[in-house]
Amino acid sequence: MTVVIPLVWLVVALVVLLLTAGFFSLAETSMMALNRYRLKHLVREGRRSARLTQELLEKTDRLLGVILLGNNLVNAASTVVATLICVQLFGEGEMTLAIATAGVTFFILVFAEITPKVIGATFPEAIALPSAYVLTPLLRIAYPVVWFVNLFVQGLLKLMFIRPRAESEGQLSMAELRTLVLEGGKFIPAKHQSIFLNLFELEDMTVDDTMTPRGQIEAVDLEDDIDDIRTAIATAHHTRLVVFEGSLDKVASILHVSKFLNASRREPLDKDGIRETLRDPYYVPEGTPLLLQLSNFQDQMRHMGLVVDEYGEILGLVTLQDILEEIVGEFTSHKPMSGGLLRREPDGSIIAEGACTLRVLNRKAGFHFPLEGPKTINGLVLEALEDIPEPGTAVIVAGHPVEILQVHDRMVKVVRIRERKVAPGEAQAA
């Protein structure tokens, strides 16, 4: 005796099966699209659904196994039910099978595959976390079947020399972290974003990039007249001064201006009295990474160091403030010893001193000067021309038209820089 299932029941069963298949597609796509770092944050906050989701994702083969097992079973059942519906509507025959096949394929694609997966990719967190409450018990129930199927899967992967990637191998690189910070504009305040980006740049910077060049170091010569020394200290722009004897190559030590002023309150200090307030200089090898030097300053309880080359020649001076300003930006809008290294003209050009570093020009003026070679615009111009230029000379450096306005003591003192007109990397004298 043949049992005929009512058509209404078959239609209801097909709808339920399609919805179930849609759930598995939703769960699969949302689980794979879920932000893993956001998930870890939710786990730390104590969200049970996040913890269950993380446990499922730690075993991706089992998770996909139970999802695909359920999805394929439901899709197969949907095909059978759709065939039974078509038989009742159109009778038996090859045409009926063709209609059933086309119809069930259409409904599975629209209602059980494409639409659910688009929704899952659009709202991964809202769907994945609740889905964990359903998938976790399903995995426990179907675990023997999933384990058996995965035996063949693992064997096939080994034959294809494919090793599933461990979670630890998915760590973000510095470049990827930088992209995340740049893309997280509306979530990160502009100032915080700037600090993060500066920290990434700090990874590739050395003390050579931020030091005050030798010729701009504010220093005191102990061979000068004592009154001149007192005046120089009293009018100094910095709290710590380099003290030398006759030449900067003969650095005696570092003078704390506050100590000198405190000691001179009792009586005016002579040169011997000044020497008693001095502290031994701290030397920094050229090429020292800025992050390492920041740690060294902290360990040595120092605020400044003299940068020296391999021969012990003093190249410049780096301070703790210099490094911190690379991270958080300048503390003051105008440094006393800088003389105003650059300014923008009404026509859009930039007037810059030769001692202005290329990093400052790139950051503040939006230029694209290379940072691998010379550190200042003076050095870059001299490298391009291979000669000491005359005022009025023009040169294309890294695509930017540069006009030499002033030359003094074999150095380019002032230049005018305009926006890039040609491809970067070209340099030619005009």
C-alpha positions in Angstrom: 0.0 0.0 0.0 1.5 3.3 -1.1 1.4 6.1 1.4 0.8 9.5 -0.2 2.1 12.4 1.8 -0.2 15.5 1.5 1.2 18.2 -0.8 0.9 20.8 2.0 3.2 18.8 4.2 5.7 18.3 1.5 5.8 22.1 0.8 6.2 22.8 4.5 9.0 20.2 4.7 10.8 21.8 1.7 10.5 25.3 3.3 11.9 23.9 6.6 14.8 22.1 4.8 15.7 25.3 2.8 15.7 27.4 6.0 17.9 24.8 7.7 20.3 24.8 4.8 20.2 28.6 4.9 21.2 28.5 8.5 24.2 26.3 7.8 25.3 28.6 5.0 24.8 31.6 7.3 26.9 30.0 10.0 29.7 28.9 7.7 30.2 32.3 6.1 29.8 34.3 9.3 32.3 32.1 11.1 34.9 32.4 8.4 34.3 36.2 8.1 34.4 36.9 11.8 37.1 39.3 12.9 39.5 37.1 15.1 40.9 40.0 17.0 37.4 41.3 17.8 36.5 37.8 18.9 39.5 37.6 21.3 38.4 40.9 22.8 34.9 39.6 23.4 36.3 36.5 25.0 38.3 38.6 27.4 35.1 40.5 28.3 33.6 37.1 29.3 31.0 36.6 26.5 30.1 32.9 26.6 29.0 32.9 23.0 32.4 34.4 22.0 34.2 31.6 24.0 32.1 28.9 22.3 32.8 30.5 18.8 36.5 30.6 19.5 36.5 27.0 20.6 34.8 26.1 17.3 37.2 28.1 15.2 40.2 26.5 16.9 39.2 23.3 15.2 38.3 24.5 11.7 38.2 21.0 10.2 35.6 19.8 12.7 33.6 23.0 12.4 33.4 22.8 8.6 32.8 19.1 8.9 29.6 19.4 10.9 28.4 22.4 8.9 28.9 20.7 5.5 27.6 17.4 6.8 24.3 19.1 7.9 24.2 21.2 4.8 24.6 18.3 2.4 22.2 16.1 4.2 19.5 18.9 4.1 20.2 19.7 0.5 19.9 16.0 -0.5 16.6 15.8 1.5 15.4 19.0 -0.3 16.0 17.3 -3.6 13.9 14.3 -2.7 11.1 16.4 -1.3 11.1 18.6 -4.4 10.9 15.5 -6.6 7.9 14.2 -4.6 6.1 17.6 -5.0 6.7 17.6 -8.8 5.5 14.0 -9.1 2.2 14.9 -7.3 1.8 18.0 -9.5 2.9 16.8 -12.9 3.0 13.0 -12.6 6.0 10.7 -13.2 8.4 11.0 -16.1 11.7 12.4 -17.3 10.2 15.9 -17.7 9.1 15.8 -14.0 12.6 15.0 -12.9 14.0 17.8 -15.0 11.6 20.3 -13.5 12.3 19.0 -10.0 16.1 19.3 -10.6 15.9 22.8 -12.0 13.5 24.0 -9.4 15.3 22.6 -6.4 18.6 24.0 -7.7 17.1 27.5 -8.1 15.6 27.4 -4.6 18.8 26.1 -3.0 21.0 28.7 -4.7 18.7 31.6 -3.8 17.4 30.7 -0.4 20.0 28.3 1.0 23.3 29.5 -0.5 23.8 32.9 -2.0 21.4 35.0 0.0 22.4 33.5 3.4 26.1 33.8 2.6 25.8 37.4 1.6 23.9 38.1 4.9 26.5 36.1 6.8 29.4 38.1 5.3 27.6 41.4 6.0 26.8 40.7 9.7 29.4 38.1 10.8 29.5 38.9 14.5 25.7 39.1 14.9 25.2 35.7 13.3 28.3 33.7 14.2 28.0 34.2 18.0 24.4 33.0 18.4 25.1 30.2 15.9 27.7 28.8 18.3 25.0 27.8 20.7 23.5 25.5 17.9 26.7 24.3 16.3 28.4 23.3 19.6 25.9 20.6 20.6 25.5 19.5 16.9 29.2 18.9 16.8 29.1 16.8 19.9 26.2 14.7 18.5 27.8 14.3 15.0 31.4 14.0 16.2 31.9 10.3 15.3 30.7 10.9 11.7 32.8 14.2 11.4 35.8 12.4 12.9 35.5 9.5 10.4 35.1 11.9 7.4 38.1 14.0 8.6 40.3 10.9 8.5 40.0 10.8 4.8 40.3 14.6 4.5 43.5 14.6 6.5 44.9 11.8 4.4 44.0 13.6 1.2 45.7 16.8 2.4 48.9 14.9 3.2 48.9 13.4 -0.2 48.7 16.9 -1.6 51.4 18.1 0.7 49.1 20.7 2.3 49.5 21.5 5.9 46.7 23.5 7.6 48.0 26.8 8.9 48.2 27.2 12.6 46.6 30.2 14.3 50.1 31.5 15.4 51.1 31.7 11.7 48.4 34.3 11.1 50.0 37.1 13.1 49.9 40.5 11.6 53.0 42.1 10.2 54.0 45.7 10.8 52.8 46.7 7.4 49.4 45.0 8.0 49.1 46.7 11.5 49.8 50.0 9.8 47.0 49.4 7.3 44.7 48.5 10.2 45.4 51.8 11.9 44.9 53.7 8.6 41.7 52.0 7.9 40.4 52.4 11.5 40.0 56.2 11.0 36.5 56.6 12.6 37.4 54.3 15.5 40.8 55.9 16.4 41.1 59.6 17.3 43.3 61.5 14.8 45.9 62.3 17.4 46.1 58.6 18.5 46.3 57.5 14.9 49.2 59.8 14.3 51.0 58.4 17.4 50.5 54.9 16.2 51.8 55.7 12.7 54.8 57.5 14.2 55.6 54.4 16.2 55.6 52.3 13.1 58.0 54.7 11.5 60.2 54.6 14.6 60.9 51.0 13.8 63.0 52.0 10.8 64.6 55.1 12.2 68.1 55.6 13.8 69.6 58.4 15.9 71.1 59.8 12.7 67.6 60.7 11.5 66.6 62.8 14.5 69.9 64.1 15.9 70.9 67.8 16.0 73.8 68.2 13.5 77.2 69.0 15.0 77.2 72.5 13.6 73.9 73.3 15.4 74.9 72.0 18.9 74.6 74.7 21.6 77.8 74.4 23.5 80.1 76.2 25.9 83.9 76.5 25.5 85.7 76.4 28.8 88.7 78.3 27.2 86.5 81.4 26.7 86.5 84.2 29.2 84.6 83.3 32.4 82.2 86.2 31.9 81.4 85.0 28.4 80.8 81.5 29.7 78.4 82.8 32.4 76.5 84.9 29.9 76.3 81.9 27.4 74.9 79.7 30.2 72.5 82.2 31.5 71.1 82.9 28.1 71.1 79.2 26.9 68.0 77.9 25.2 68.4 74.4 26.7 68.5 72.9 30.1 71.6 70.8 29.3 74.7 72.1 27.4 77.7 70.4 25.9 80.9 71.7 27.4 84.2 71.4 25.5 87.7 72.8 25.7 88.9 74.6 22.6 87.2 72.3 20.1 84.0 70.2 20.0 86.3 67.2 19.5 87.4 67.7 23.1 84.2 67.4 24.9 84.6 67.7 28.7 81.2 66.8 29.8 77.5 67.9 30.1 76.4 70.9 32.1 73.0 71.0 33.8 72.0 74.7 33.6 69.9 74.4 36.8 72.8 73.0 38.8 75.0 75.9 37.6 72.4 78.5 38.5 71.8 76.9 42.0 75.5 76.8 42.7 76.1 80.3 41.5 73.5 81.7 43.9 75.9 81.5 46.8 78.8 83.0 44.9 79.9 83.4 41.2 81.5 80.2 39.9 84.9 80.2 38.3 86.0 77.6 35.8 86.9 75.1 38.5 83.6 75.6 40.1 81.9 75.0 36.8 83.8 71.7 36.3 82.5 70.5 39.7 78.9 70.7 38.4 79.6 68.8 35.2 78.6 65.3 34.4 80.4 62.8 32.2 79.2 62.8 28.6 77.2 59.9 27.2 78.1 58.7 23.7 75.8 57.0 21.3 77.1 55.1 18.2 75.8 56.3 14.9 73.1 54.0 13.4 71.6 53.1 16.8 67.9 52.4 16.3 65.7 55.0 17.9 63.6 52.4 19.9 66.8 50.9 21.3 68.1 54.3 22.2 64.9 55.2 23.9 65.4 52.1 26.1 69.0 53.0 26.6 68.1 56.5 27.8 65.7 54.9 30.3 68.3 52.4 31.6 71.1 54.9 31.8 68.9 57.6 33.4 70.0 60.0 30.7 68.3 62.7 28.6 70.9 63.4 25.9 73.8 61.7 24.2 76.5 62.7 21.7 76.3 60.7 18.4 79.8 59.5 17.3 81.0 57.6 14.3 83.4 54.6 14.2 86.4 56.9 14.6 84.9 58.7 17.7 84.2 61.9 15.8 81.1 63.7 17.1 78.4 63.8 14.4 75.6 65.4 16.4 73.5 65.3 19.5 70.3 63.3 20.2 68.0 63.9 23.2 65.1 62.1 24.8 62.8 64.9 23.7 63.9 64.4 20.0 62.8 60.8 20.2 59.5 61.5 22.0 58.7 64.2 19.5 59.0 61.6 16.7 56.2 59.7 18.5 53.8 62.4 19.7 54.8 65.4 17.6 56.7 68.6 18.6 56.1 69.9 22.1 56.7 73.5 20.9 55.9 75.2 17.6 59.3 76.8 17.3 62.6 75.6 18.6 65.1 78.4 19.6 68.0 76.8 17.8 66.2 75.8 14.7 65.8 79.3 13.3 62.5 78.2 11.7 63.7 75.4 9.5 60.9 75.8 7.0 58.0 78.0 6.0 55.4 77.9 3.3 55.2 80.8 0.8 52.0 82.2 -0.6 52.8 80.6 -4.0 52.9 77.2 -2.4 56.6 76.7 -2.4 58.6 75.9 0.7 61.6 77.9 2.0 63.8 75.6 4.0 67.2 75.8 5.7 69.8 73.4 4.4 69.9 71.7 7.8 66.3 70.8 7.6 65.9 67.0 7.6 64.3 65.2 4.8 61.9 63.4 7.2 60.6 66.8 8.4 60.1 68.0 4.9 58.3 64.8 3.9 56.1 64.9 7.0 55.3 68.6 7.2 55.3 69.6 3.6 54.2 66.4 1.9 57.3 65.9 -0.2 58.7 62.6 -1.3 62.4 62.8 -0.8 64.3 59.5 -0.3 65.4 58.7 3.2 68.1 56.0 2.5 71.0 58.4 1.9 71.6 62.0 3.1 69.5 63.1 6.0 69.2 66.8 5.2 68.2 68.8 2.1 71.7 70.2 2.0 73.2 66.7 1.8 70.7 65.7 -0.9 71.4 68.7 -3.1 75.2 68.3 -2.8 74.8 64.6 -3.6 72.7 65.4 -6.7 75.1 68.2 -8.0 78.3 66.6 -6.8 79.7 70.1 -6.3 79.2 73.2 -4.1 76.5 75.2 -6.0 76.2 78.9 -6.5 73.2 80.8 -5.3 70.5 80.7 -8.0 71.4 77.2 -9.2 68.3 75.0 -9.8 68.2 71.3 -9.5 65.5 68.6 -9.8 65.9 66.3 -6.8 63.5 63.3 -6.4 61.2 65.0 -8.8 61.0 68.3 -6.8 62.4 71.5 -8.3 64.9 72.9 -5.8 66.4 76.4 -6.1 69.5 77.3 -4.0 69.0 80.7 -2.5 72.0 80.9 -0.1 75.3 79.2 0.2 77.7 79.7 3.1 80.8 77.8 4.3 80.6 75.1 1.6 77.0 74.4 2.7 73.6 75.1 1.1 72.0 77.3 3.7 68.6 78.1 2.3 66.6 76.5 -0.6 63.2 77.0 -2.2 61.4 73.7 -2.9 58.3 73.3 -5.2 55.8 70.5 -5.7 57.0 67.5 -7.6 56.8 67.9 -11.3 58.6 64.8 -12.6 58.8 61.2 -11.6 60.6 60.5 -8.2 64.2 59.4 -8.3 65.3 61.7 -11.1 67.9 64.3 -10.3 69.5 66.6 -12.8 71.2 70.0 -12.6 69.8 72.9 -14.5 
